[in-house]
Amino acid sequence: TLESNISNAERAIALDKDIISLEDKIKARGDVKLVIFDPITAYLGDIQENKSSHVRNLILRLNQLAEKYKLAIILNTHTRKKGNNEKGTGNAADEIMGSSAWFTTPRQAYTISIDHENKDRILLICCKSNCGAKPKSFDYGIEVLNIEYKSVSIETTRIKLLSGEVTLSSDEAVNKEV
């Protein structure tokens, strides 16, 4: 969280007002390599998620920040909720909630989807890249493990890479029937 310029109370970052404060925190820390907003809509402030010009301007400002400090910024958003009998549009980009700029403006976009034939398998599929060759897609699972620390057992999870073979496209993964 960042301190509000209005009061001394802490609040969640609002990117419409706090990009300069975010940059100050990154600069002060000095070793930041990754910033994640999950979900990005929780940090927009007054930015309208359905307005392409608002979204595009925000993403371009964050991209400048990422380039300046040589770090990655991940913006997580969600696909629209479908009713029980509702089918998808056929295009993963069209299933993203809000403006199409959430998909069209970033350098890369990925779909994360449960494999509907194996609920323990999660698919990470690159659906857009303008950074050279399109990265390969892969699959992973989340496993529970216990870590012993000072005679205390702490239950946590970790990501486990699976087969590495993903044959579905992002469009197929998003539109596959549950």
PEMOVEN-V475137 format. One record per run of one state. SS is the DSSP state (A for helix, B for strand, O for the rest). FROM is the first residue (numbers start at 0). LEN is the number of residues. Records with the same first field share a line. If there is no record, write none. Layout:
BEGIN
SS: FROM-LEN + FROM-LEN
END
This chain:
BEGIN
O: 0-1 + 3-6 + 11-3 + 29-4 + 38-1 + 43-8 + 69-2 + 76-2 + 79-12 + 96-4 + 104-3 + 115-2 + 129-8 + 149-2 + 161-8 + 175-3
B: 1-2 + 9-2 + 33-5 + 71-5 + 78-1 + 95-1 + 107-8 + 117-12 + 137-12 + 151-10
A: 14-15 + 39-4 + 51-18 + 91-4 + 100-4 + 169-6
END
